Amino acid sequence: MRRLLIILGALIAILGIVFASTMLFTVDQREQALILRFGEPVGVVNPWGAKEDPGLHIKTFPWEDVVKFDRRNLMLDIPPQEITASDQERLIVDAFARFRISDPLQFYKAVTDVRGATARLAPFMEASLRRVLGGVKSNDIVSGHRAELMIAIRDAVNAQATESKLGVEIMDVKIRRADLPEQNAEKVYSRMQSERQQAASKIRAEGEERARTVRAEAARTVRVTIAKAREKASIVRGAGDAKRNDIYAAAYSKDPEFFAFYRSMEAYEKALVDGKTSMVLSPDSDFFRYFDKQK
């Protein structure tokens, strides 16, 4: 009886091991698994874009196979490419792309594995680089609008991958470097320097023209302001003189003798007080008439 129990336990353990090895499989949270039945895909576990379902899983049938793909971003690296820009300058462009397996079923049918995917995507990447970068000037590639160009390349590669039904999505494209061939570098740099100098000269000329306009406008404003001020001063001065004359006339009409005496005192003050005035006058000159009256 005891021997029978031992044999039965051993059979159960063997069956458990066989069951675990043939029916159970685990999927890491960084993986997505494709279930194959006689080589045909029948299901996906923990696919990208769906709710995460990692851990232990059971096959429907023991003859099913499990193929696992990475759920993370993958690298597509291509050799440096020689690109001819729209201004006929040649550049050596080193770029790479990151992609992910967005549809494991379609991916398996189209390319089987990551190696097949990179082999299919590499020509798309090279063609997109040449088409996008060949439509712009070398200055834009080297130092101008590189971010916009990388987005355009990514979209172009994505469109080709989608059209080819590869089951992948291009996440981004990066240009590591874009250098001029050594034999062309000096010529291109010289031309770039000349273009920058022309642009600077144009900006300076526009600034000088604007400065002349501003200075001329300021000078005109100053002249107009001064002319108006002088005109207003003349009017005020004329009004003051007229008022003074009215006052003098009123005073003269009231006491001509006092008015004459007051005006003579003003003349004495202006002519004699500073001590620097020299005059040659006759002693009986009317200028000294009030001097005579003081004696």
VOPAGU-2260 file (C-alpha; in pm, 1 decimal, decimal comma):
REM VOPAGU-2260
SITE   aa  ch    i         X         Y         Z
SITE  MET   A    0       0,0       0,0       0,0
SITE  ARG   A    1     277,0     234,7      91,7
SITE  ARG   A    2     460,2     154,1    -229,5
SITE  LEU   A    3     143,2     230,1    -425,4
SITE  LEU   A    4     111,2     568,6    -259,8
SITE  ILE   A    5     473,5     644,3    -343,2
SITE  ILE   A    6     420,6     549,9    -705,5
SITE  LEU   A    7     100,8     754,5    -720,8
SITE  GLY   A    8     274,3    1055,8    -571,1
SITE  ALA   A    9     558,9    1022,2    -816,4
SITE  LEU   A   10     311,9    1005,1   -1106,9
SITE  ILE   A   11     131,6    1314,4    -981,7
SITE  ALA   A   12     463,6    1500,3    -949,7
SITE  ILE   A   13     564,4    1395,3   -1300,7
SITE  LEU   A   14     227,2    1501,2   -1436,5
SITE  GLY   A   15     261,8    1834,7   -1255,5
SITE  ILE   A   16     602,7    1891,4   -1403,5
SITE  VAL   A   17     479,6    1800,9   -1750,1
SITE  PHE   A   18     176,3    2027,3   -1707,1
SITE  ALA   A   19     388,6    2316,4   -1588,7
SITE  SER   A   20     635,6    2276,3   -1871,4
SITE  THR   A   21     374,0    2238,8   -2143,9
SITE  MET   A   22      76,6    2447,4   -2025,2
SITE  LEU   A   23     216,9    2726,1   -1809,4
SITE  PHE   A   24     422,9    3025,8   -1916,6
SITE  THR   A   25     516,4    3360,3   -1762,5
SITE  VAL   A   26     522,3    3703,3   -1922,4
SITE  ASP   A   27     744,3    3979,0   -1782,8
SITE  GLN   A   28     596,6    4327,4   -1754,4
SITE  ARG   A   29     849,5    4441,3   -2019,0
SITE  GLU   A   30     731,2    4174,0   -2264,5
SITE  GLN   A   31     430,7    4092,8   -2477,9
SITE  ALA   A   32     363,2    3732,9   -2578,6
SITE  LEU   A   33     215,6    3592,2   -2897,6
SITE  ILE   A   34      37,5    3252,8   -2877,9
SITE  LEU   A   35      95,8    3029,7   -3181,3
SITE  ARG   A   36    -106,4    2719,1   -3263,5
SITE  PHE   A   37      54,1    2510,0   -3534,9
SITE  GLY   A   38     251,1    2818,0   -3639,1
SITE  GLU   A   39     -54,2    3042,6   -3665,7
SITE  PRO   A   40     -98,3    3331,8   -3417,8
SITE  VAL   A   41    -416,9    3293,8   -3211,6
SITE  GLY   A   42    -374,5    3540,2   -2925,2
SITE  VAL   A   43    -164,7    3806,9   -2754,0
SITE  VAL   A   44     -81,6    3843,4   -2385,2
SITE  ASN   A   45      15,0    4181,3   -2234,0
SITE  PRO   A   46       8,9    4367,8   -2570,1
SITE  TRP   A   47     124,5    4726,9   -2602,9
SITE  GLY   A   48    -156,4    4979,7   -2566,3
SITE  ALA   A   49    -380,9    4744,5   -2363,7
SITE  LYS   A   50    -409,8    4697,2   -1988,7
SITE  GLU   A   51     -95,9    4537,1   -1850,8
SITE  ASP   A   52    -132,5    4165,0   -1780,3
SITE  PRO   A   53     209,8    4022,7   -1689,1
SITE  GLY   A   54     263,8    3713,0   -1475,6
SITE  LEU   A   55     171,6    3343,9   -1496,9
SITE  HIS   A   56     -60,8    3228,9   -1778,8
SITE  ILE   A   57    -204,4    2894,8   -1898,9
SITE  LYS   A   58    -212,8    2773,5   -2257,2
SITE  THR   A   59    -536,4    2645,5   -2403,5
SITE  PHE   A   60    -360,1    2343,1   -2556,4
SITE  PRO   A   61     -20,3    2194,7   -2479,7
SITE  TRP   A   62      89,3    2208,0   -2842,5
SITE  GLU   A   63      65,2    2586,5   -2848,1
SITE  ASP   A   64     390,6    2783,8   -2867,2
SITE  VAL   A   65     468,3    3121,2   -2708,4
SITE  VAL   A   66     678,5    3385,1   -2882,5
SITE  LYS   A   67     777,9    3685,1   -2674,0
SITE  PHE   A   68     853,3    4034,9   -2799,8
SITE  ASP   A   69     991,6    4334,4   -2618,3
SITE  ARG   A   70     732,5    4582,2   -2497,7
SITE  ARG   A   71     989,2    4860,5   -2468,2
SITE  ASN   A   72    1126,7    5095,4   -2732,3
SITE  LEU   A   73    1375,8    4932,7   -2969,5
SITE  MET   A   74    1669,7    5085,2   -3155,6
SITE  LEU   A   75    1701,5    5121,0   -3532,0
SITE  ASP   A   76    2057,1    5226,6   -3610,8
SITE  ILE   A   77    2174,1    5279,7   -3968,6
SITE  PRO   A   78    2520,8    5363,7   -4106,7
SITE  PRO   A   79    2600,6    5734,3   -4167,5
SITE  GLN   A   80    2448,4    5852,0   -4493,6
SITE  GLU   A   81    2586,9    6099,3   -4745,4
SITE  ILE   A   82    2306,8    6345,8   -4820,4
SITE  THR   A   83    2298,1    6612,7   -5092,6
SITE  ALA   A   84    2105,9    6917,5   -4968,4
SITE  SER   A   85    1896,6    7144,5   -5189,8
SITE  ASP   A   86    2190,4    7385,9   -5226,8
SITE  GLN   A   87    2396,1    7094,0   -5368,7
SITE  GLU   A   88    2614,3    7066,2   -5060,2
SITE  ARG   A   89    2699,9    6715,8   -4944,6
SITE  LEU   A   90    2665,3    6621,8   -4576,4
SITE  ILE   A   91    2748,0    6311,4   -4376,7
SITE  VAL   A   92    2439,9    6247,8   -4158,3
SITE  ASP   A   93    2443,6    6001,0   -3869,1
SITE  ALA   A   94    2090,5    5927,5   -3743,8
SITE  PHE   A   95    1894,9    5661,4   -3558,9
SITE  ALA   A   96    1532,2    5585,5   -3475,8
SITE  ARG   A   97    1343,7    5429,7   -3185,6
SITE  PHE   A   98    1042,4    5212,7   -3252,4
SITE  ARG   A   99     809,0    4979,5   -3066,8
SITE  ILE   A  100     605,1    4676,0   -3160,2
SITE  SER   A  101     251,4    4812,8   -3161,5
SITE  ASP   A  102      77,2    4508,0   -3314,7
SITE  PRO   A  103     246,7    4174,7   -3229,4
SITE  LEU   A  104      20,1    3971,1   -3461,3
SITE  GLN   A  105      92,0    4192,2   -3761,2
SITE  PHE   A  106     456,9    4215,1   -3661,7
SITE  TYR   A  107     496,6    3836,2   -3654,0
SITE  LYS   A  108     321,3    3793,0   -3988,2
SITE  ALA   A  109     524,6    4066,0   -4160,0
SITE  VAL   A  110     878,8    4035,4   -4020,6
SITE  THR   A  111     878,5    3752,1   -3761,2
SITE  ASP   A  112    1135,3    3909,6   -3528,1
SITE  VAL   A  113    1325,9    4229,9   -3444,0
SITE  ARG   A  114    1606,3    4148,0   -3686,3
SITE  GLY   A  115    1355,5    4123,8   -3969,8
SITE  ALA   A  116    1195,2    4449,9   -3858,7
SITE  THR   A  117    1522,7    4643,4   -3863,0
SITE  ALA   A  118    1605,3    4497,4   -4202,8
SITE  ARG   A  119    1272,0    4626,9   -4338,6
SITE  LEU   A  120    1284,9    4963,7   -4160,6
SITE  ALA   A  121    1643,6    5053,4   -4252,4
SITE  PRO   A  122    1564,2    5125,9   -4622,8
SITE  PHE   A  123    1263,3    5334,2   -4515,1
SITE  MET   A  124    1486,4    5533,0   -4281,4
SITE  GLU   A  125    1753,6    5592,5   -4544,2
SITE  ALA   A  126    1499,2    5695,6   -4809,3
SITE  SER   A  127    1322,8    5934,9   -4571,5
SITE  LEU   A  128    1653,5    6091,5   -4470,3
SITE  ARG   A  129    1744,4    6157,9   -4831,1
SITE  ARG   A  130    1399,6    6286,5   -4926,7
SITE  VAL   A  131    1348,4    6520,6   -4629,6
SITE  LEU   A  132    1703,1    6650,5   -4593,0
SITE  GLY   A  133    1748,1    6674,6   -4968,7
SITE  GLY   A  134    1466,9    6931,0   -4978,7
SITE  VAL   A  135    1631,3    7185,9   -4746,7
SITE  LYS   A  136    1955,7    7383,5   -4739,5
SITE  SER   A  137    2263,5    7252,2   -4566,0
SITE  ASN   A  138    2252,7    7539,3   -4314,4
SITE  ASP   A  139    1911,8    7420,7   -4193,1
SITE  ILE   A  140    2043,9    7068,1   -4143,5
SITE  VAL   A  141    2362,8    7172,3   -3965,8
SITE  SER   A  142    2231,5    7444,4   -3736,4
SITE  GLY   A  143    1887,1    7560,9   -3839,2
SITE  HIS   A  144    1565,5    7361,6   -3816,0
SITE  ARG   A  145    1692,3    7019,8   -3712,0
SITE  ALA   A  146    1403,8    6949,7   -3470,1
SITE  GLU   A  147    1142,2    7005,7   -3741,3
SITE  LEU   A  148    1340,5    6792,2   -3984,2
SITE  MET   A  149    1362,2    6500,4   -3739,0
SITE  ILE   A  150     985,0    6511,0   -3689,6
SITE  ALA   A  151     932,5    6510,3   -4067,2
SITE  ILE   A  152    1164,7    6208,3   -4106,8
SITE  ARG   A  153     985,2    6022,0   -3826,1
SITE  ASP   A  154     647,3    6083,4   -3988,5
SITE  ALA   A  155     777,1    5969,9   -4328,2
SITE  VAL   A  156     919,3    5643,7   -4187,8
SITE  ASN   A  157     599,0    5587,1   -3990,9
SITE  ALA   A  158     389,5    5628,9   -4305,2
SITE  GLN   A  159     595,6    5369,9   -4492,7
SITE  ALA   A  160     588,8    5124,9   -4201,2
SITE  THR   A  161     211,0    5161,8   -4170,9
SITE  GLU   A  162     163,8    5115,6   -4544,9
SITE  SER   A  163     377,7    4800,7   -4531,4
SITE  LYS   A  164     178,0    4672,2   -4229,9
SITE  LEU   A  165     484,5    4593,1   -4021,8
SITE  GLY   A  166     303,5    4628,9   -3689,1
SITE  VAL   A  167     552,2    4884,5   -3556,0
SITE  GLU   A  168     535,5    5251,2   -3461,8
SITE  ILE   A  169     830,0    5489,8   -3497,3
SITE  MET   A  170     858,4    5682,8   -3171,4
SITE  ASP   A  171    1122,7    5934,5   -3274,8
SITE  VAL   A  172    1419,2    5998,8   -3502,3
SITE  LYS   A  173    1738,7    6164,2   -3384,2
SITE  ILE   A  174    2023,3    6310,5   -3587,5
SITE  ARG   A  175    2343,4    6247,7   -3393,3
SITE  ARG   A  176    2552,2    6466,5   -3618,0
SITE  ALA   A  177    2545,3    6627,3   -3960,3
SITE  ASP   A  178    2894,2    6715,7   -4075,5
SITE  LEU   A  179    3034,7    6846,4   -4397,9
SITE  PRO   A  180    3279,9    6629,5   -4584,9
SITE  GLU   A  181    3628,1    6752,9   -4505,5
SITE  GLN   A  182    3693,2    6874,5   -4858,4
SITE  ASN   A  183    3376,0    7088,4   -4858,9
SITE  ALA   A  184    3382,4    7224,5   -4505,7
SITE  GLU   A  185    3606,7    7527,5   -4567,1
SITE  LYS   A  186    3410,9    7639,2   -4873,3
SITE  VAL   A  187    3074,8    7607,6   -4700,7
SITE  TYR   A  188    3192,9    7783,8   -4386,5
SITE  SER   A  189    3328,6    8067,5   -4599,0
SITE  ARG   A  190    2996,4    8101,5   -4778,2
SITE  MET   A  191    2805,7    8092,6   -4451,4
SITE  GLN   A  192    3030,5    8367,9   -4314,7
SITE  SER   A  193    2971,6    8577,3   -4626,8
SITE  GLU   A  194    2594,8    8532,0   -4596,8
SITE  ARG   A  195    2602,4    8634,9   -4230,9
SITE  GLN   A  196    2809,5    8942,2   -4317,1
SITE  GLN   A  197    2561,9    9039,7   -4589,0
SITE  ALA   A  198    2273,8    8997,5   -4347,5
SITE  ALA   A  199    2456,7    9205,9   -4085,2
SITE  SER   A  200    2530,6    9480,3   -4340,9
SITE  LYS   A  201    2164,4    9488,8   -4443,1
SITE  ILE   A  202    2053,3    9515,6   -4081,2
SITE  ARG   A  203    2305,5    9792,2   -4012,6
SITE  ALA   A  204    2194,1    9984,8   -4323,5
SITE  GLU   A  205    1829,7    9955,0   -4220,9
SITE  GLY   A  206    1921,7   10069,4   -3869,9
SITE  GLU   A  207    2115,5   10370,4   -3999,4
SITE  GLU   A  208    1826,8   10466,8   -4229,7
SITE  ARG   A  209    1586,2   10439,7   -3939,7
SITE  ALA   A  210    1820,4   10646,7   -3719,8
SITE  ARG   A  211    1840,6   10921,1   -3984,5
SITE  THR   A  212    1463,5   10926,7   -4007,7
SITE  VAL   A  213    1428,0   10951,0   -3630,9
SITE  ARG   A  214    1692,5   11224,0   -3606,7
SITE  ALA   A  215    1530,7   11424,2   -3889,7
SITE  GLU   A  216    1191,1   11392,1   -3726,3
SITE  ALA   A  217    1336,4   11500,1   -3391,1
SITE  ALA   A  218    1511,7   11800,1   -3549,4
SITE  ARG   A  219    1191,5   11903,0   -3725,6
SITE  THR   A  220    1000,0   11872,4   -3401,0
SITE  VAL   A  221    1261,9   12085,8   -3222,4
SITE  ARG   A  222    1243,2   12356,5   -3491,0
SITE  VAL   A  223     865,2   12362,8   -3485,3
SITE  THR   A  224     859,4   12373,2   -3105,3
SITE  ILE   A  225    1113,0   12657,8   -3089,9
SITE  ALA   A  226     929,5   12852,0   -3359,8
SITE  LYS   A  227     600,4   12815,9   -3175,6
SITE  ALA   A  228     765,9   12915,4   -2847,3
SITE  ARG   A  229     921,8   13225,4   -3006,9
SITE  GLU   A  230     592,8   13314,9   -3167,1
SITE  LYS   A  231     414,8   13282,0   -2834,0
SITE  ALA   A  232     693,3   13480,1   -2660,3
SITE  SER   A  233     664,0   13757,3   -2916,8
SITE  ILE   A  234     290,0   13771,9   -2863,4
SITE  VAL   A  235     330,8   13782,9   -2485,8
SITE  ARG   A  236     611,1   14039,3   -2511,6
SITE  GLY   A  237     402,6   14255,1   -2745,2
SITE  ALA   A  238     109,0   14235,7   -2508,1
SITE  GLY   A  239     339,3   14331,1   -2219,9
SITE  ASP   A  240     485,2   14623,3   -2411,6
SITE  ALA   A  241     138,4   14742,1   -2502,6
SITE  LYS   A  242      29,8   14717,1   -2140,5
SITE  ARG   A  243     344,3   14902,6   -2027,7
SITE  ASN   A  244     283,8   15177,7   -2281,3
SITE  ASP   A  245     -74,9   15208,0   -2162,8
SITE  ILE   A  246      50,0   15242,5   -1805,0
SITE  TYR   A  247     310,9   15500,2   -1910,0
SITE  ALA   A  248      50,7   15691,5   -2108,8
SITE  ALA   A  249    -190,3   15692,3   -1815,1
SITE  ALA   A  250      83,7   15810,1   -1579,0
SITE  TYR   A  251     197,1   16082,5   -1819,5
SITE  SER   A  252    -153,7   16211,7   -1860,9
SITE  LYS   A  253    -196,2   16241,2   -1482,0
SITE  ASP   A  254     140,9   16414,7   -1405,4
SITE  PRO   A  255     362,9   16490,1   -1702,2
SITE  GLU   A  256     629,5   16653,7   -1485,1
SITE  PHE   A  257     661,7   16352,6   -1253,7
SITE  PHE   A  258     664,7   16116,9   -1553,0
SITE  ALA   A  259     948,0   16315,8   -1711,0
SITE  PHE   A  260    1137,0   16308,3   -1380,3
SITE  TYR   A  261    1087,7   15928,4   -1345,9
SITE  ARG   A  262    1212,2   15862,2   -1697,8
SITE  SER   A  263    1517,9   16079,8   -1635,9
SITE  MET   A  264    1597,9   15882,2   -1320,2
SITE  GLU   A  265    1580,2   15558,5   -1520,3
SITE  ALA   A  266    1817,0   15709,3   -1779,2
SITE  TYR   A  267    2061,7   15819,6   -1504,9
SITE  GLU   A  268    2057,1   15469,1   -1356,3
SITE  LYS   A  269    2129,9   15297,2   -1686,5
SITE  ALA   A  270    2395,9   15550,1   -1794,1
SITE  LEU   A  271    2581,8   15632,7   -1473,1
SITE  VAL   A  272    2544,6   15362,0   -1207,9
SITE  ASP   A  273    2786,5   15106,0   -1353,2
SITE  GLY   A  274    3062,0   15369,7   -1384,1
SITE  LYS   A  275    3170,4   15243,5   -1725,1
SITE  THR   A  276    2974,7   15486,3   -1942,6
SITE  SER   A  277    3157,0   15777,3   -2103,1
SITE  MET   A  278    2950,9   16064,4   -2239,7
SITE  VAL   A  279    3041,4   16398,8   -2390,0
SITE  LEU   A  280    2752,2   16639,1   -2330,2
SITE  SER   A  281    2705,1   17011,9   -2316,5
SITE  PRO   A  282    2655,3   17146,7   -1959,5
SITE  ASP   A  283    2325,8   17294,6   -2062,2
SITE  SER   A  284    2205,2   16964,7   -2214,1
SITE  ASP   A  285    1854,7   16869,1   -2133,8
SITE  PHE   A  286    1999,6   16539,8   -1989,3
SITE  PHE   A  287    2125,1   16738,0   -1683,7
SITE  ARG   A  288    1821,6   16949,3   -1622,9
SITE  TYR   A  289    1729,4   16772,3   -1300,0
SITE  PHE   A  290    2092,0   16795,6   -1182,8
SITE  ASP   A  291    2062,3   17172,0   -1209,2
SITE  LYS   A  292    1743,9   17172,1   -1005,6
SITE  GLN   A  293    1914,6   16979,3    -725,5
SITE  LYS   A  294    2174,4   17252,2    -672,6
